[in-house]
Amino acid sequence: MADILLSKSNWWKTACINAALRGVNFASPQTLYIALYTSSPTDADTGQEVSGGGYTRRAVTFSEPVIADRRAVTSSVGDVSFPIAGADWGLITHIGIRTAATGGNLVYHGAVKTPRTVQTNDTIRFLAGQIKVDEG
């Protein structure tokens, strides 16, 4: 799958403003997870996440941000592979970065450049650097 640029969720926008401007602390997640979606999660976290057929979210880590041209950019470190689908997962159109292996909060989300239908015995892998966060 090609590079994916991510947008902030409403939860993350609120947490950032509250922490930076209002002194409201929050617990930073120790691990972040990639979630696959068959519809846009939207900033409000309303999309349809894949479920069943052996699907589980996968942990992802990010590089230290680099500042250039007044922008901070980070990208995924290491490949992230999902398990082999035990059933059809549908057309994967979006991903989300979430704060927990199940449930949790949506932090970032974005559309995949080339949506892909995952059928039984397929798998999806994101190569190192394909998932990018660009704050400007």
N, C-alpha and C positions, 0 to 999 in steps of 0.2 A: 504494500500500500504506500502511496506517496506521502510527502510531508503533510502534516495536519497542523494548522494554526488554531489556537484555542482562544475562546472568549471567557470572560469572568461570569460566574453565576451571580444571581442576586444575593445569595447567602455570603459569598466571598466579597462582593462589593461592600456590603453592609459591615462585615467583620473588619475589613481594611480601614474604612472610614471611622468606625467606632474605636479601633485600636489607635490609629494615628492622630485623630482629632478630638476624641472624647475620653481617652484614658480607659476605655473598656477593654480589659484583657480577654484573651481567648486562648484555649489550649491548642497549640499547633499539632497537627496529626504527625505521628511518628512514621507512618507508612501511608503512601498514596496508592490508589488502585485505578487501573484502566477498566472502564465499563463499556460494553458494546451496545449500540442502540439501533433499532429499526425505524426510529423517527427522531426528530430533533429534540434533545432534552430541554432546549430553550433556557434562557437565563433563570426562569422560574422552576426548573427541574420537573418538567411535565412530560418528557419523552417516554417511549416504550423501550425499556431495557430488555435484552435477550434473557430468556429464562428456560430452564430445563435442558435436556439433552446433554448433560455433562458440563454446561456452561458455568464458569466461575470467573470472577474478576481476577485480574493479575496485578501484582505489585509492580510499581514503576518508580525509578529514582531519576532525579534531574541534576544536570550539571550546575556548577556555580554560575550565577548570571554574569554576562558580559555587557558592559555599558559601551554603547557606540551611537553617535548621532542622537544623543538624548533618549535612547531607548535601552531598556534592559531585556536581554534575551537569554533564555535557557532552553535546553533540549534534553530529551530522554537519554539516559545512559544505559547502554546494554540493550540487547534484543529482548523483546517481550513476546512470548508465545502463549497462545491460548490452547487449552486441551483439545484433543480431537473431538469433533461434534458427534455426540451419540444420537442425534436427531437433527432435523433441519432447524437452523437458527433464523432463517429468513434473510432478507436483504439488509446488510449492515451499511447504514448511511451516516452514522455519527458515532463519536466516542465521547466519553466523559471521564474526568479525573475526579475520583471520589475519596472521601476521608476514611472509608471502612470497607472491609471485604464484603459486607452486606449492609444494607441501610446506609447510614452516614449521610454526609452532605456532599452535594455537587460543588466542586471548586471551579473547574473549567470545563468547557465543552466545545466541540467543533465538528464540522462535516468532513467526512473522508472525501478525498478528491475523486476517487474511483470506487463508488459503492460496489459491494460484492455480496453475492448470495452464498451463504454458507449452508451446505447440505451435509447429510450424514457422512462421516469419515473425513470431512474437510477440517482445516485448521487455519487460523489467522495468526500472522506474526508481524510485529512492528520492529523494524531494524533500529539500532541505536541512532539517535538524532532525528528520527522521523516525526516525533511529537514535540512541537515547539510552543513556548509561551513567549510572547512579545509584548512587553509593557512599555507604553510610550507616553 
